[in-house]
Amino acid sequence: MTIVRSLLLFVLAALAEIGGAWLIWQGWRENRGWWWIAAGVAALGAYGFVATLQPDAHFGRILAAYGGVFVAGSLAWAMVVDKFRPDRWDVIGAAICLAGVAVIMYAPRAGH
């Protein structure tokens, strides 16, 4: 159950961070206005709190693992929202990142 909870928190964190960055991008680069930017800032703040809910107590480990989730999540976001089509190298790179997440977060450790 702890791994499932952790994975769900990573997905929620990805939605908050990637969505927040996208909202800021839309507000600034696409001239949609300050409300989009404010919503993005709020979403990015929510991401910071979601990360604290991970069961592991080590900030560096959580953030390092989230980096891999961010890579894969960004490509998934781009596919759904921006109709981006990743090539095989994008997919291979994202898979490598997710394998790294699995090792960092869920490998057996002495004393755990």
C-alpha positions in Angstrom: 0.0 0.0 0.0 2.9 2.4 0.7 4.2 2.0 -2.9 0.7 2.6 -4.3 0.3 5.7 -2.1 3.8 7.0 -3.1 3.0 6.5 -6.8 -0.3 8.3 -6.6 1.5 11.2 -4.8 4.1 11.4 -7.6 1.2 11.6 -10.2 -0.5 14.3 -8.1 2.8 16.2 -7.8 3.4 16.0 -11.5 0.0 17.3 -12.3 0.5 20.2 -9.9 4.0 21.1 -11.0 3.7 20.5 -14.8 0.2 22.1 -14.8 1.4 25.1 -12.8 4.3 25.7 -15.2 2.0 25.3 -18.2 -0.4 27.8 -16.8 2.4 30.3 -16.3 3.6 29.6 -19.8 0.1 30.2 -21.1 -0.3 33.4 -19.1 3.0 34.9 -20.1 4.0 33.4 -23.5 0.6 33.1 -24.9 -0.7 36.4 -23.4 -3.6 34.8 -21.6 -3.2 37.1 -18.6 -2.3 37.4 -15.0 -5.1 35.1 -13.7 -3.4 32.2 -15.6 -0.1 33.1 -14.0 -1.6 33.3 -10.5 -3.3 29.9 -11.0 0.1 28.5 -12.1 1.8 29.9 -9.0 -0.9 28.4 -6.8 -0.5 25.0 -8.5 3.3 25.2 -8.1 2.8 25.9 -4.4 0.5 22.9 -4.1 3.2 20.8 -5.6 5.6 21.7 -2.8 3.1 20.5 -0.2 2.2 17.3 -2.1 5.9 16.3 -2.0 5.9 16.5 1.8 3.3 13.7 1.9 5.6 11.1 0.5 6.3 8.3 3.0 10.1 8.6 2.7 11.5 11.1 5.1 14.5 12.2 2.9 13.9 15.4 0.9 16.8 14.8 -1.5 15.6 11.3 -2.4 12.1 12.5 -3.0 13.2 15.4 -5.2 15.7 13.2 -7.1 13.0 10.6 -7.8 10.5 13.2 -8.7 12.9 14.5 -11.4 12.4 11.2 -13.3 8.6 11.5 -12.8 8.8 15.1 -14.1 10.6 14.0 -17.3 8.0 11.3 -18.1 5.1 13.4 -16.9 6.1 16.3 -19.1 6.1 14.2 -22.2 2.7 12.7 -21.2 1.3 16.2 -20.6 2.6 17.4 -23.9 1.0 14.5 -25.7 -2.4 15.1 -24.1 -2.5 18.9 -23.9 -0.3 20.1 -26.8 -0.8 17.1 -29.1 3.0 16.5 -29.1 4.2 13.1 -30.5 7.3 11.9 -28.7 9.8 10.0 -30.8 11.4 6.7 -29.8 14.3 8.5 -28.1 11.9 10.5 -25.9 10.1 7.3 -24.9 13.4 5.5 -24.2 14.7 8.4 -22.2 11.5 8.6 -20.1 11.6 4.9 -19.5 15.2 5.2 -18.3 14.1 8.0 -15.9 11.2 5.9 -14.5 13.6 3.0 -14.0 15.8 5.4 -12.0 12.7 6.5 -10.0 12.0 2.8 -9.1 15.6 2.2 -8.0 15.8 5.4 -5.9 12.5 5.0 -4.2 11.6 1.4 -4.0 14.9 -0.6 -3.9 15.3 -2.6 -0.7 17.6 -0.8 1.8 19.3 -2.1 4.9 17.3 -1.1 8.0 14.0 -0.5 6.2 
